[in-house]
Amino acid sequence: MRDGYQKARTRMVEEQLIPRGIVDPNVLAAMAAVPRHFFVEEALRPQAYGDFPLPIGEGQTISQPYIVALMTQLLELKKTDRVLEIGTGCGYQSAILAAICRRVYTVERIKPLLARARRNFDRLQLFNILSKADDGTAGWAEHAPFDAIIVTAGGPRIPQPLVEQLADPGTMVIPVGDRDSQALTVIKKAEGEISSRVAEYVRFVKLVGAHGWQSE
């Protein structure tokens, strides 16, 4: 995609992602292809490929590229997978997922953000993304089970509806902890058994909802 930022994306992949252990070729290809600058305000576009998060309005952020790539890699996605994303935000993580897997279902509770994300999806012709405004902590039971679930906000616990909507086998990546810091946790469901491990320590905006934090 010749958009004036291809060199910035290539540099991002080579300097921020590969040296930190992002090796999944599908993740690297998606990060190199999706125009991250589309997903931030015009004034912030020169910073879009920097190694840091950026504000997207409504008190929310777009995660730094490394965290987006890491969470995507931890899902171990296949091209046939159906993925549930909780926290659409500006839609960048959704677009990365859509470049890799068959179908993305994404839920955002803040309607103005979802409206902006949908405009981005239309602009990029990402027709394999289905979105809705709702409490993401309840998941999206209508389309379950999901091969993978990614949660892009930090909650005090793992929402039980998400565990129930995860396919067997399936993988979920979710930040869990207090309001200031969380453990990026990888949940695996296999043969009816649930296991978990911590991949990294992170700081996300709060996961607000019936099965998360009750308020901002």
C-alpha positions as CSV (number, residue, x, y, z in Angstrom):
1,M,0.0,0.0,0.0
2,R,1.7,3.2,-1.2
3,D,0.5,5.7,1.4
4,G,3.7,7.6,2.3
5,Y,4.2,5.6,5.5
6,Q,5.4,2.3,4.1
7,K,9.0,3.0,5.2
8,A,7.8,3.9,8.7
9,R,5.9,0.6,8.9
10,T,8.9,-1.4,7.7
11,R,11.1,0.4,10.2
12,M,8.6,-0.4,13.0
13,V,8.6,-4.1,12.1
14,E,12.4,-4.3,11.9
15,E,13.3,-2.1,14.9
16,Q,10.4,-2.6,17.4
17,L,8.9,-6.0,16.7
18,I,11.5,-8.5,15.4
19,P,14.1,-7.7,18.0
20,R,11.5,-8.3,20.8
21,G,10.6,-11.7,19.6
22,I,7.7,-11.2,17.2
23,V,8.4,-14.0,14.7
24,D,5.0,-15.1,13.4
25,P,5.2,-14.3,9.7
26,N,1.4,-13.6,9.5
27,V,1.6,-11.1,12.3
28,L,4.7,-9.4,10.8
29,A,3.0,-9.2,7.4
30,A,-0.1,-7.7,8.9
31,M,1.8,-5.1,10.9
32,A,3.8,-4.2,7.8
33,A,0.6,-3.8,5.7
34,V,-2.1,-2.2,7.8
35,P,-1.8,1.6,7.8
36,R,-1.7,2.4,11.5
37,H,-1.8,6.2,10.8
38,F,-5.4,5.8,9.5
39,F,-6.5,5.0,13.0
40,V,-5.2,8.1,14.8
41,E,-6.1,11.8,14.6
42,E,-4.5,13.6,11.7
43,A,-2.3,15.7,14.1
44,L,-0.8,12.5,15.5
45,R,-0.1,10.8,12.3
46,P,3.6,11.6,12.3
47,Q,3.8,9.7,15.6
48,A,1.6,6.8,14.5
49,Y,4.5,4.3,14.1
50,G,6.4,5.3,17.3
51,D,7.1,2.8,20.1
52,F,4.3,4.1,22.4
53,P,0.5,4.2,22.8
54,L,-1.4,7.2,21.5
55,P,-4.7,8.8,22.7
56,I,-7.8,8.2,20.5
57,G,-10.3,10.2,22.4
58,E,-13.0,9.2,25.0
59,G,-10.2,8.5,27.5
60,Q,-9.0,5.5,25.4
61,T,-5.7,4.7,23.6
62,I,-4.3,2.8,20.7
63,S,-1.7,0.4,22.1
64,Q,1.9,0.6,21.1
65,P,2.7,-1.5,18.0
66,Y,4.7,-4.1,20.0
67,I,1.8,-4.8,22.3
68,V,-0.6,-5.2,19.4
69,A,1.8,-7.6,17.7
70,L,2.5,-9.5,20.9
71,M,-1.1,-10.1,21.8
72,T,-1.9,-11.2,18.2
73,Q,1.1,-13.6,18.2
74,L,0.0,-15.1,21.5
75,L,-3.3,-16.1,19.9
76,E,-1.5,-18.4,17.5
77,L,-4.1,-17.6,14.8
78,K,-4.9,-19.7,11.7
79,K,-6.4,-18.3,8.5
80,T,-9.7,-20.3,9.2
81,D,-10.1,-18.8,12.8
82,R,-13.0,-16.8,14.1
83,V,-11.9,-14.3,16.6
84,L,-13.8,-12.2,19.2
85,E,-12.3,-8.9,20.2
86,I,-13.4,-7.0,23.3
87,G,-12.7,-3.3,23.0
88,T,-12.7,-2.2,19.3
89,G,-11.3,1.3,20.1
90,C,-10.2,2.9,16.9
91,G,-10.2,-0.4,15.1
92,Y,-6.5,-0.9,14.6
93,Q,-6.2,-4.3,16.5
94,S,-9.3,-5.4,14.6
95,A,-7.7,-4.6,11.3
96,I,-4.6,-6.6,12.2
97,L,-6.7,-9.6,13.2
98,A,-8.8,-9.3,10.0
99,A,-5.6,-9.4,7.9
100,I,-4.8,-12.8,9.4
101,C,-8.0,-14.7,10.2
102,R,-11.3,-15.5,8.5
103,R,-13.7,-13.5,10.6
104,V,-13.4,-10.9,13.4
105,Y,-16.3,-10.1,15.8
106,T,-15.6,-7.0,17.8
107,V,-17.5,-5.3,20.6
108,E,-17.1,-1.7,21.8
109,R,-19.1,0.0,24.6
110,I,-18.3,3.6,23.5
111,K,-20.4,4.4,20.5
112,P,-18.4,7.3,19.0
113,L,-15.3,5.1,19.0
114,L,-17.1,2.3,17.3
115,A,-18.5,4.7,14.7
116,R,-15.0,5.9,13.9
117,A,-13.7,2.3,13.7
118,R,-16.4,1.4,11.3
119,R,-15.4,4.3,9.0
120,N,-11.9,2.9,9.1
121,F,-13.1,-0.6,8.3
122,D,-15.0,0.7,5.3
123,R,-12.1,2.8,4.1
124,L,-9.9,-0.2,4.1
125,Q,-12.6,-2.5,2.8
126,L,-12.3,-4.9,5.7
127,F,-15.5,-6.8,5.0
128,N,-14.7,-9.7,7.4
129,I,-15.2,-7.6,10.5
130,L,-18.6,-7.6,12.3
131,S,-19.0,-5.1,15.1
132,K,-21.5,-3.9,17.7
133,A,-21.9,-1.5,20.5
134,D,-22.4,-3.4,23.8
135,D,-20.9,-4.6,27.1
136,G,-17.9,-6.6,25.9
137,T,-17.5,-8.4,29.2
138,A,-20.6,-10.4,28.2
139,G,-19.0,-11.5,24.9
140,W,-21.1,-12.2,21.9
141,A,-22.9,-15.4,22.6
142,E,-24.8,-15.4,19.3
143,H,-21.7,-16.1,17.4
144,A,-19.9,-18.3,19.9
145,P,-17.8,-20.4,20.1
146,F,-14.7,-18.5,19.1
147,D,-11.3,-20.0,18.2
148,A,-9.6,-17.1,19.9
149,I,-10.6,-14.1,22.1
150,I,-8.6,-11.0,22.6
151,V,-9.4,-8.4,25.3
152,T,-7.8,-5.0,24.8
153,A,-8.6,-3.5,28.3
154,G,-7.6,-4.6,31.8
155,G,-10.1,-6.2,34.1
156,P,-9.9,-7.4,37.8
157,R,-10.8,-11.0,36.7
158,I,-11.4,-13.1,33.6
159,P,-15.0,-12.7,32.6
160,Q,-16.7,-16.1,32.9
161,P,-18.9,-15.5,29.7
162,L,-15.7,-15.2,27.7
163,V,-14.4,-18.5,29.1
164,E,-17.7,-20.1,28.2
165,Q,-17.6,-18.7,24.7
166,L,-14.1,-19.8,23.9
167,A,-13.9,-22.9,21.7
168,D,-12.2,-26.1,22.8
169,P,-9.4,-26.0,21.8
170,G,-9.1,-22.2,22.0
171,T,-6.9,-19.4,23.2
172,M,-7.7,-16.1,25.0
173,V,-5.4,-13.2,25.7
174,I,-6.5,-10.8,28.4
175,P,-4.8,-8.3,30.8
176,V,-5.8,-9.1,34.4
177,G,-4.9,-7.1,37.5
178,D,-5.7,-3.8,39.3
179,R,-6.5,-0.4,37.8
180,D,-2.8,0.5,37.4
181,S,-1.1,-2.6,36.1
182,Q,-2.0,-6.0,34.8
183,A,-0.6,-9.4,33.8
184,L,-1.1,-10.1,30.2
185,T,-2.6,-13.6,30.6
186,V,-2.8,-16.4,28.0
187,I,-5.8,-18.7,28.7
188,K,-5.9,-22.1,27.0
189,K,-8.9,-24.4,26.8
190,A,-8.2,-27.9,25.7
191,E,-10.2,-31.1,26.3
192,G,-12.4,-29.3,28.8
193,E,-9.4,-28.1,30.9
194,I,-8.4,-24.5,31.4
195,S,-4.8,-23.4,31.9
196,S,-3.2,-20.0,32.1
197,R,0.2,-18.3,32.0
198,V,1.5,-14.8,32.2
199,A,3.3,-13.5,29.1
200,E,4.1,-9.9,30.1
201,Y,3.2,-7.1,32.5
202,V,1.3,-4.3,30.9
203,R,-0.9,-1.3,31.6
204,F,-4.2,-1.0,29.8
205,V,-7.3,1.2,30.1
206,K,-10.0,-0.3,32.4
207,L,-12.3,-3.1,31.2
208,V,-15.7,-1.7,32.2
209,G,-18.8,-3.8,32.3
210,A,-20.9,-6.3,34.2
211,H,-18.0,-8.7,34.4
212,G,-15.2,-6.1,34.7
213,W,-14.8,-2.8,36.5
214,Q,-18.2,-1.3,37.4
215,S,-17.2,2.2,36.5
216,E,-14.5,4.5,35.1
